[in-house]
Amino acid sequence: MAILDYIKNAPKFFELFKEGKEIANAATWKSRTIATNAILALIGTALALGKAFGFKLELDGDTLQGLAAGAVAVVTAINAVMHTITSARVGLSSDSGSSPPDRPTADIGQPSAV
């Protein structure tokens, strides 16, 4: 039954990618994303230090590189999603980008008002 709930809520999830929308408990999700990134960095550092001190990981170089590349790709995609859905100031334009922004942004050479 849970899979049907996910399918039913999918349009609500994709709505979060629009500019001006954000998830209700954004601070919690941002904190979790930061914590996850820190834990993954710690694990990567521990593996590198372990190898430097002689810890033998029974994987060949190609497999290890493939696993690392896959982990980086997954983390990057999740970070992009989390940054978008936890901030109302970023996202896809609701009107296909045809209207100008209602307030100046730092991208157009003027300092941000925020």
DSSP file (Angstrom, degrees, kcal/mol; ACC not computed):
  #  RESIDUE AA STRUCTURE BP1 BP2  ACC     N-H-->O    O-->H-N    N-H-->O    O-->H-N    TCO  KAPPA ALPHA  PHI   PSI    X-CA   Y-CA   Z-CA
    1    1 A M     >        0   0    0      0, 0.0     4,-1.2     0, 0.0     3,-0.4   0.000 360.0 360.0 360.0 -28.5    0.0    0.0    0.0
    2    2 A A  H  >  +     0   0    0      1,-0.2     4,-1.9     2,-0.2     5,-0.2   0.846 360.0  60.0 -64.9 -34.0    2.9    2.4    0.6
    3    3 A I  H  > S+     0   0    0      1,-0.2     4,-2.2     2,-0.2    -1,-0.2   0.868 102.1  53.4 -63.4 -35.1    3.9    2.4   -3.0
    4    4 A L  H  > S+     0   0    0     -3,-0.4     4,-2.4     2,-0.2    -1,-0.2   0.860 105.8  53.5 -67.5 -34.2    0.5    3.8   -4.0
    5    5 A D  H  X S+     0   0    0     -4,-1.2     4,-1.9     2,-0.2    -2,-0.2   0.906 108.5  49.7 -64.9 -41.0    1.0    6.6   -1.5
    6    6 A Y  H  X S+     0   0    0     -4,-1.9     4,-0.7     2,-0.2    -2,-0.2   0.921 112.3  47.1 -63.0 -43.5    4.3    7.5   -3.1
    7    7 A I  H >< S+     0   0    0     -4,-2.2     3,-0.7     1,-0.2    -2,-0.2   0.904 111.6  51.0 -64.8 -40.8    2.7    7.5   -6.5
    8    8 A K  H 3< S+     0   0    0     -4,-2.4     4,-0.2     1,-0.2    -1,-0.2   0.846 113.9  44.5 -65.4 -34.0   -0.2    9.6   -5.3
    9    9 A N  H 3X S+     0   0    0     -4,-1.9     4,-1.8     1,-0.2     3,-0.4   0.461  85.2  96.2 -91.2  -2.0    2.2   12.2   -3.8
   10   10 A A  H <X S+     0   0    0     -3,-0.7     4,-2.4    -4,-0.7     5,-0.2   0.901  81.5  53.0 -57.5 -44.9    4.6   12.4   -6.7
   11   11 A P  H  > S+     0   0    0      0, 0.0     4,-1.5     0, 0.0    -1,-0.2   0.875 107.8  52.2 -60.3 -34.4    3.0   15.5   -8.2
   12   12 A K  H  > S+     0   0    0     -3,-0.4     4,-0.8    -4,-0.2    -2,-0.2   0.895 109.2  50.4 -65.2 -39.4    3.3   17.3   -4.8
   13   13 A F  H >< S+     0   0    0     -4,-1.8     3,-1.0     1,-0.2     4,-0.3   0.933 110.5  47.7 -63.9 -46.3    7.0   16.4   -4.8
   14   14 A F  H >< S+     0   0    0     -4,-2.4     3,-1.2     1,-0.3    -1,-0.2   0.765 102.0  65.1 -69.0 -24.0    7.6   17.7   -8.3
   15   15 A E  H >< S+     0   0    0     -4,-1.5     3,-1.7     1,-0.2    -1,-0.3   0.800  89.7  68.3 -63.9 -29.2    5.7   20.9   -7.4
   16   16 A L  T << S+     0   0    0     -3,-1.0    -1,-0.2    -4,-0.8    -2,-0.2   0.672  86.1  68.6 -65.6 -17.2    8.6   21.6   -4.9
   17   17 A F  T <  S+     0   0    0     -3,-1.2    75,-3.5    -4,-0.3    -1,-0.3   0.531  80.0 100.1 -80.7  -5.4   10.9   22.2   -7.8
   18   18 A K  B X  S-a   92   0A   0     -3,-1.7     3,-1.8    73,-0.3    75,-0.2  -0.553  87.6 -98.4 -81.6 146.1    9.1   25.4   -8.8
   19   19 A E  T 3  S+     0   0    0     73,-3.4    72,-0.2     1,-0.3    70,-0.2  -0.383 110.3  28.8 -62.0 135.8   10.5   28.8   -7.8
   20   20 A G  T 3  S+     0   0    0     68,-1.8     2,-0.3    70,-0.4    -1,-0.3   0.327 101.0 101.7  94.3  -7.0    8.8   30.1   -4.7
   21   21 A K    <   +     0   0    0     -3,-1.8    -1,-0.3    69,-0.3     2,-0.3  -0.834  41.5 165.7-109.3 147.8    8.0   26.6   -3.3
   22   22 A E        -     0   0    0     -2,-0.3    64,-0.2    64,-0.1    63,-0.1  -0.984  42.0 -89.3-154.2 159.6    9.8   24.8   -0.5
   23   23 A I    >   -     0   0    0     62,-2.9     3,-0.8    -2,-0.3    65,-0.1  -0.343  41.2-117.3 -67.1 150.2    9.3   21.8    1.7
   24   24 A A  T 3  S+     0   0    0      1,-0.3     2,-0.5     2,-0.1     3,-0.2   0.882 110.0  37.5 -62.3 -42.8    7.6   22.6    5.0
   25   25 A N  T 3> S+     0   0    0      1,-0.2     4,-1.7     2,-0.1     3,-0.4  -0.477  72.4 152.9-108.4  60.3   10.4   21.6    7.3
   26   26 A A  H <>  +     0   0    0     -3,-0.8     4,-2.7    -2,-0.5     5,-0.2   0.854  67.1  57.3 -60.8 -39.8   13.3   22.9    5.2
   27   27 A A  H  > S+     0   0    0      1,-0.2     4,-2.3    -3,-0.2    -1,-0.2   0.897 106.7  49.5 -61.9 -40.0   15.7   23.5    8.1
   28   28 A T  H  > S+     0   0    0     -3,-0.4     4,-2.2     2,-0.2    -1,-0.2   0.931 112.8  46.4 -63.2 -45.8   15.5   19.9    9.2
   29   29 A W  H  X S+     0   0    0     -4,-1.7     4,-2.2     2,-0.2    -2,-0.2   0.877 111.8  50.9 -67.0 -37.4   16.1   18.6    5.7
   30   30 A K  H  X S+     0   0    0     -4,-2.7     4,-2.4     2,-0.2    -1,-0.2   0.917 110.5  49.8 -64.8 -41.9   19.1   20.9    5.2
   31   31 A S  H  X S+     0   0    0     -4,-2.3     4,-2.4    -5,-0.2    -2,-0.2   0.902 110.8  49.4 -62.6 -40.9   20.6   19.8    8.5
   32   32 A R  H  X S+     0   0    0     -4,-2.2     4,-2.5     2,-0.2    -1,-0.2   0.889 110.3  50.7 -65.5 -39.1   20.2   16.2    7.5
   33   33 A T  H  X S+     0   0    0     -4,-2.2     4,-2.4     2,-0.2    -2,-0.2   0.920 111.6  47.4 -64.5 -43.7   21.8   16.8    4.1
   34   34 A I  H  X S+     0   0    0     -4,-2.4     4,-2.3     2,-0.2    -2,-0.2   0.916 112.6  49.3 -63.6 -42.8   24.8   18.6    5.8
   35   35 A A  H  X S+     0   0    0     -4,-2.4     4,-2.4     2,-0.2    -2,-0.2   0.905 110.8  49.9 -63.4 -41.7   25.1   15.7    8.3
   36   36 A T  H  X S+     0   0    0     -4,-2.5     4,-2.5     2,-0.2    -2,-0.2   0.920 110.8  49.5 -62.8 -44.2   25.0   13.1    5.6
   37   37 A N  H  X S+     0   0    0     -4,-2.4     4,-2.3     1,-0.2    -2,-0.2   0.906 111.4  49.6 -61.4 -41.3   27.7   15.0    3.6
   38   38 A A  H  X S+     0   0    0     -4,-2.3     4,-2.3     2,-0.2    -2,-0.2   0.908 111.0  49.0 -65.0 -41.6   29.9   15.2    6.7
   39   39 A I  H  X S+     0   0    0     -4,-2.4     4,-2.5     2,-0.2    -2,-0.2   0.916 111.7  48.8 -64.4 -43.3   29.5   11.5    7.4
   40   40 A L  H  X S+     0   0    0     -4,-2.5     4,-2.4     2,-0.2    -1,-0.2   0.889 111.5  49.7 -65.2 -38.0   30.4   10.6    3.8
   41   41 A A  H  X S+     0   0    0     -4,-2.3     4,-2.5    -5,-0.2    -1,-0.2   0.900 110.7  50.6 -65.1 -39.7   33.4   12.8    3.9
   42   42 A L  H  X S+     0   0    0     -4,-2.3     4,-2.6     2,-0.2    -2,-0.2   0.909 110.5  48.6 -64.0 -42.6   34.5   11.3    7.2
   43   43 A I  H  X S+     0   0    0     -4,-2.5     4,-2.4     2,-0.2    -2,-0.2   0.926 112.1  49.1 -63.3 -44.4   34.1    7.7    5.7
   44   44 A G  H  X S+     0   0    0     -4,-2.4     4,-2.1     1,-0.2    -2,-0.2   0.903 112.7  47.6 -61.2 -41.8   36.1    8.7    2.6
   45   45 A T  H  X S+     0   0    0     -4,-2.5     4,-2.8     2,-0.2     5,-0.2   0.909 110.7  51.5 -65.6 -42.3   38.9   10.3    4.8
   46   46 A A  H  X S+     0   0    0     -4,-2.6     4,-2.6     1,-0.2    -2,-0.2   0.899 110.2  49.3 -62.6 -40.7   39.0    7.2    7.0
   47   47 A L  H  X S+     0   0    0     -4,-2.4     4,-2.2     2,-0.2    -1,-0.2   0.910 112.1  48.0 -64.8 -41.3   39.3    4.9    4.0
   48   48 A A  H  X S+     0   0    0     -4,-2.1     4,-2.0     2,-0.2    -2,-0.2   0.919 114.4  45.8 -65.8 -43.1   42.2    7.0    2.6
   49   49 A L  H  X S+     0   0    0     -4,-2.8     4,-1.8     2,-0.2    -2,-0.2   0.894 110.8  53.9 -65.7 -39.4   44.0    7.1    6.0
   50   50 A G  H  <>S+     0   0    0     -4,-2.6     5,-3.4    -5,-0.2    -2,-0.2   0.909 109.1  48.1 -60.7 -42.1   43.5    3.4    6.4
   51   51 A K  H ><5S+     0   0    0     -4,-2.2     3,-1.4     3,-0.2    -1,-0.2   0.896 109.4  53.3 -65.0 -39.2   45.0    2.7    3.1
   52   52 A A  H 3<5S+     0   0    0     -4,-2.0    -1,-0.2     1,-0.3    -2,-0.2   0.823 110.2  48.2 -64.9 -30.5   48.0    5.0    3.9
   53   53 A F  T 3<5S-     0   0    0     -4,-1.8    -1,-0.3    -5,-0.1    -2,-0.2   0.245 129.5 -92.0 -97.0  13.5   48.5    3.1    7.1
   54   54 A G  T < 5 +     0   0    0     -3,-1.4     2,-0.3     1,-0.3    -3,-0.2   0.501  69.1 153.6  98.4   3.4   48.4   -0.3    5.4
   55   55 A F      < -     0   0    0     -5,-3.4     2,-0.7    -6,-0.2    -1,-0.3  -0.535  37.3-141.5 -67.5 127.5   44.8   -1.3    5.7
   56   56 A K        -     0   0    0     -2,-0.3     2,-0.6     2,-0.0    -1,-0.1  -0.833  13.2-164.4-100.3 115.3   44.1   -3.7    2.8
   57   57 A L        -     0   0    0     -2,-0.7     2,-2.5     2,-0.1    -2,-0.0  -0.879  21.5-135.5 -96.9 121.2   40.8   -3.4    1.1
   58   58 A E        +     0   0    0     -2,-0.6     2,-0.4     2,-0.0    -1,-0.1  -0.245  69.2 104.2 -79.7  54.7   40.2   -6.5   -1.1
   59   59 A L  S    S-     0   0    0     -2,-2.5    -2,-0.1     4,-0.0     2,-0.1  -0.986  70.1-119.3-129.8 143.7   38.9   -4.6   -4.1
   60   60 A D     >  -     0   0    0     -2,-0.4     4,-2.3     1,-0.1     5,-0.2  -0.358  33.3-104.9 -76.6 165.9   40.8   -3.9   -7.3
   61   61 A G  H  > S+     0   0    0      1,-0.2     4,-2.5     2,-0.2     5,-0.2   0.861 117.3  52.2 -60.2 -40.7   41.4   -0.4   -8.4
   62   62 A D  H  > S+     0   0    0      2,-0.2     4,-2.2     1,-0.2    -1,-0.2   0.905 111.0  46.8 -65.7 -41.7   38.8   -0.3  -11.2
   63   63 A T  H  > S+     0   0    0      2,-0.2     4,-2.5     1,-0.2    -2,-0.2   0.916 112.9  49.7 -65.3 -42.9   36.0   -1.6   -8.9
   64   64 A L  H  X S+     0   0    0     -4,-2.3     4,-2.3     1,-0.2    -2,-0.2   0.905 111.4  48.5 -63.4 -42.5   37.0    0.9   -6.2
   65   65 A Q  H  X S+     0   0    0     -4,-2.5     4,-2.6     2,-0.2    -1,-0.2   0.889 111.0  51.2 -64.8 -39.0   37.0    3.8   -8.7
   66   66 A G  H  X S+     0   0    0     -4,-2.2     4,-2.3     2,-0.2    -2,-0.2   0.915 110.9  47.6 -63.6 -43.6   33.6    2.6  -10.0
   67   67 A L  H  X S+     0   0    0     -4,-2.5     4,-2.3     2,-0.2    -2,-0.2   0.906 113.0  48.7 -63.4 -41.8   32.1    2.6   -6.5
   68   68 A A  H  X S+     0   0    0     -4,-2.3     4,-2.4     2,-0.2    -2,-0.2   0.916 111.4  49.0 -65.3 -43.3   33.5    6.0   -5.7
   69   69 A A  H  X S+     0   0    0     -4,-2.6     4,-2.3     1,-0.2    -1,-0.2   0.900 111.8  49.7 -64.1 -40.3   32.2    7.5   -9.0
   70   70 A G  H  X S+     0   0    0     -4,-2.3     4,-2.3     2,-0.2    -1,-0.2   0.907 110.8  49.3 -64.0 -41.8   28.8    6.0   -8.3
   71   71 A A  H  X S+     0   0    0     -4,-2.3     4,-2.6     1,-0.2     5,-0.2   0.912 111.3  49.2 -64.1 -42.5   28.7    7.4   -4.8
   72   72 A V  H  X S+     0   0    0     -4,-2.4     4,-2.5     1,-0.2    -2,-0.2   0.909 111.2  50.1 -63.2 -42.1   29.7   10.8   -6.0
   73   73 A A  H  X S+     0   0    0     -4,-2.3     4,-2.2     2,-0.2    -2,-0.2   0.920 112.8  45.7 -63.2 -44.1   27.0   10.8   -8.6
   74   74 A V  H  X S+     0   0    0     -4,-2.3     4,-2.5     2,-0.2    -2,-0.2   0.930 114.5  47.2 -65.2 -46.0   24.3    9.8   -6.2
   75   75 A V  H  X S+     0   0    0     -4,-2.6     4,-2.6     1,-0.2    -2,-0.2   0.901 111.9  51.1 -64.3 -40.8   25.4   12.3   -3.5
   76   76 A T  H  X S+     0   0    0     -4,-2.5     4,-2.3    -5,-0.2    -1,-0.2   0.922 111.4  47.1 -62.8 -44.3   25.6   15.1   -6.1
   77   77 A A  H  X S+     0   0    0     -4,-2.2     4,-2.1     2,-0.2    -2,-0.2   0.923 113.6  47.8 -64.1 -44.0   22.1   14.3   -7.5
   78   78 A I  H  X S+     0   0    0     -4,-2.5     4,-2.8     1,-0.2    -2,-0.2   0.907 111.0  51.5 -64.8 -41.0   20.6   14.2   -4.0
   79   79 A N  H  X S+     0   0    0     -4,-2.6     4,-2.7     2,-0.2     5,-0.2   0.910 108.8  51.1 -61.5 -41.9   22.3   17.5   -3.0
   80   80 A A  H  X S+     0   0    0     -4,-2.3     4,-1.6     2,-0.2    -2,-0.2   0.921 112.9  45.5 -61.7 -43.7   20.9   19.2   -6.1
   81   81 A V  H  X S+     0   0    0     -4,-2.1     4,-2.7     2,-0.2     5,-0.2   0.936 113.7  49.0 -64.1 -46.5   17.4   18.0   -5.2
   82   82 A M  H  X S+     0   0    0     -4,-2.8     4,-1.3     1,-0.2    -2,-0.2   0.892 109.9  50.7 -64.2 -40.2   17.8   19.0   -1.6
   83   83 A H  H  < S+     0   0    0     -4,-2.7    -1,-0.2    -5,-0.2    -2,-0.2   0.868 114.3  45.6 -64.9 -34.5   19.1   22.4   -2.3
   84   84 A T  H >< S+     0   0    0     -4,-1.6     3,-1.0    -5,-0.2     6,-0.3   0.928 115.2  42.7 -75.0 -46.0   16.2   23.1   -4.7
   85   85 A I  H 3< S+     0   0    0     -4,-2.7   -62,-2.9     1,-0.2    -1,-0.2   0.611 111.1  55.7 -82.0  -9.3   13.3   21.8   -2.6
   86   86 A T  T 3< S+     0   0    0     -4,-1.3     2,-0.4    -5,-0.2    -1,-0.2   0.295 102.1  61.9-103.4  11.2   14.5   23.4    0.6
   87   87 A S    X   -     0   0    0     -3,-1.0     3,-0.7   -66,-0.3   -66,-0.2  -0.986  57.3-161.1-138.9 128.0   14.7   26.9   -0.7
   88   88 A A  T 3  S+     0   0    0     -2,-0.4   -68,-1.8     1,-0.2   -67,-0.1   0.615  90.0  68.0 -77.2 -12.2   11.9   29.1   -2.0
   89   89 A R  T 3  S+     0   0    0    -70,-0.2     2,-0.3   -69,-0.1    -1,-0.2   0.570  99.7  48.9 -87.3  -8.5   14.4   31.4   -3.8
   90   90 A V  S <  S+     0   0    0     -3,-0.7   -70,-0.4    -6,-0.3   -69,-0.3  -0.868  71.9  82.5-126.0 161.6   15.6   28.8   -6.3
   91   91 A G  S    S-     0   0    0     -2,-0.3   -73,-0.3   -72,-0.2     2,-0.3  -0.830  75.5 -38.5 140.3-176.0   13.8   26.5   -8.7
   92   92 A L  B     -a   18   0A   0    -75,-3.5   -73,-3.4    -2,-0.3     2,-0.1  -0.587  63.8-105.9 -82.1 142.1   12.1   26.2  -12.0
   93   93 A S    >   -     0   0    0     -2,-0.3     3,-0.9   -75,-0.2    -1,-0.1  -0.451  18.6-142.8 -68.8 138.6   10.0   29.1  -13.2
   94   94 A S  T 3  S+     0   0    0      1,-0.2    -1,-0.1   -75,-0.2   -76,-0.0   0.751  98.8  48.3 -72.7 -24.1    6.3   28.5  -13.1
   95   95 A D  T >  S-     0   0    0      4,-0.1     3,-1.6     0, 0.0    -1,-0.2  -0.089 122.1 -97.1-111.1  34.4    5.6   30.4  -16.3
   96   96 A S  T <  S-     0   0    0     -3,-0.9    -2,-0.1     1,-0.3    -4,-0.0   0.675  71.7 -71.5  61.2  20.5    8.4   28.9  -18.5
   97   97 A G  T 3  S+     0   0    0      1,-0.1    -1,-0.3     3,-0.0    -3,-0.0   0.657 100.7 126.7  77.7  15.8   10.7   31.8  -17.7
   98   98 A S    <   +     0   0    0     -3,-1.6    -2,-0.1     2,-0.1    -1,-0.1   0.703  57.5  65.3 -82.8 -19.0    8.7   34.3  -19.8
   99   99 A S  S    S-     0   0    0     -4,-0.1    -4,-0.1     1,-0.0     3,-0.1  -0.799  85.8-114.3-106.2 147.8    8.3   36.9  -17.1
  100  100 A P        -     0   0    0      0, 0.0    -2,-0.1     0, 0.0    -1,-0.0  -0.335  45.0 -87.4 -71.7 159.2   11.1   39.0  -15.5
  101  101 A P        -     0   0    0      0, 0.0     4,-0.1     0, 0.0     0, 0.0  -0.334  29.0-131.3 -64.9 149.7   11.8   38.5  -11.8
  102  102 A D  S    S+     0   0    0      1,-0.1     0, 0.0    -3,-0.1     0, 0.0   0.616  91.5  30.4 -80.0 -11.7    9.8   40.6   -9.5
  103  103 A R  S    S-     0   0    0      0, 0.0    -1,-0.1     0, 0.0     0, 0.0  -0.991  96.1 -95.5-142.0 149.6   12.9   41.7   -7.6
  104  104 A P        -     0   0    0      0, 0.0     9,-0.4     0, 0.0     2,-0.3  -0.278  37.3-151.0 -64.4 149.4   16.5   42.2   -8.6
  105  105 A T    > > -     0   0    0      7,-0.1     3,-1.4     8,-0.1     5,-0.7  -0.777  27.8-110.0-115.8 164.0   18.9   39.3   -8.1
  106  106 A A  G > 5S+     0   0    0     -2,-0.3     3,-1.1     1,-0.3     6,-0.1   0.685 109.7  73.9 -66.2 -17.3   22.6   39.4   -7.5
  107  107 A D  G 3 5S+     0   0    0      1,-0.2    -1,-0.3     2,-0.1     5,-0.0   0.702  87.6  60.1 -70.8 -19.3   23.1   37.9  -11.0
  108  108 A I  G < 5S-     0   0    0     -3,-1.4    -1,-0.2     2,-0.2    -2,-0.1   0.164 123.2 -93.5-100.6  20.2   22.3   41.1  -12.8
  109  109 A G  T < 5S+     0   0    0     -3,-1.1    -3,-0.1     1,-0.3    -2,-0.1   0.429  93.3 108.1  91.4  -0.8   25.1   43.2  -11.2
  110  110 A Q  S   <S-     0   0    0     -5,-0.7    -1,-0.3     1,-0.0    -2,-0.2  -0.861  75.7-103.9-108.3 144.4   23.2   44.7   -8.3
  111  111 A P        -     0   0    0      0, 0.0     2,-0.1     0, 0.0    -4,-0.0  -0.343  42.1-102.8 -65.9 147.4   23.7   43.6   -4.7
  112  112 A S        -     0   0    0      1,-0.1    -7,-0.1    -6,-0.1     0, 0.0  -0.420  16.8-141.1 -70.1 143.1   21.1   41.3   -3.2
  113  113 A A              0   0    0     -9,-0.4    -1,-0.1     1,-0.2    -8,-0.1   0.614 360.0 360.0 -79.3 -12.5   18.6   42.9   -0.9
  114  114 A V              0   0    0      0, 0.0    -1,-0.2     0, 0.0    -2,-0.0   0.460 360.0 360.0 -86.2 360.0   18.7   39.9    1.4
